[in-house]
Amino acid sequence: MSGNERGLAPNEILTIDEVAEYLRLTPQTIYKWAQEKRIPAVKLGKEWRFRRSVIDKWFDDQLQWPPGRE
């Protein structure tokens, strides 16, 4: 069963380099955050993988808008 058969969009699963480019950060920062569980990720063997939709939600959750929201 391919990713599209399960309803996943192409490129829904991202690598560290792809997440870094997407968020305009360094791969080293993404790697560190994944190890520290500061960003949602799963480790498959020696490789980290990220789901784009989860990263989008995580990013939105990081925004403090409106200001003062806690």
C-alpha positions in Angstrom: 0.0 0.0 0.0 1.5 3.3 -1.0 1.3 6.6 0.9 -1.3 7.9 -1.5 -3.5 4.8 -1.0 -3.5 5.6 2.7 -4.5 9.2 2.0 -1.0 10.7 2.8 0.0 13.7 0.7 3.2 13.4 -1.3 6.1 14.5 0.9 4.0 14.1 4.1 6.9 12.3 5.8 9.9 14.5 6.0 13.6 14.1 6.9 15.6 16.4 9.2 17.0 18.3 6.2 13.5 18.8 4.8 12.1 20.0 8.1 15.1 22.3 8.6 14.5 23.8 5.1 10.7 24.1 5.7 11.2 25.9 9.1 14.3 27.8 7.9 16.5 26.4 10.6 19.7 24.4 10.6 19.5 20.6 10.5 21.6 20.6 13.7 18.8 22.5 15.5 16.1 20.1 14.3 18.2 17.1 15.3 18.8 18.6 18.8 15.1 19.4 19.2 14.1 15.9 18.1 16.5 14.3 20.6 15.1 16.6 23.3 11.5 16.0 22.3 11.0 19.7 21.7 9.6 18.9 18.2 7.3 16.0 17.3 9.4 13.2 15.6 9.9 9.5 15.4 13.2 7.7 15.2 13.3 4.8 12.7 16.5 3.0 13.2 19.1 5.8 13.1 17.0 8.2 11.1 14.5 10.8 12.4 11.2 11.3 10.5 8.5 14.0 10.8 5.0 14.3 9.5 4.4 17.6 7.8 0.8 18.0 9.2 2.0 17.4 12.7 4.9 19.9 12.3 2.3 22.4 11.0 0.1 21.9 14.0 3.1 22.0 16.4 4.3 25.3 14.7 0.8 26.8 15.1 0.8 25.8 18.8 4.1 27.6 19.3 2.6 30.9 18.2 1.5 33.1 21.0 -1.4 34.7 19.2 -3.2 36.6 20.4 -0.5 38.0 22.7 -0.9 37.0 26.3 -2.6 33.6 25.5 -1.4 31.0 27.9 
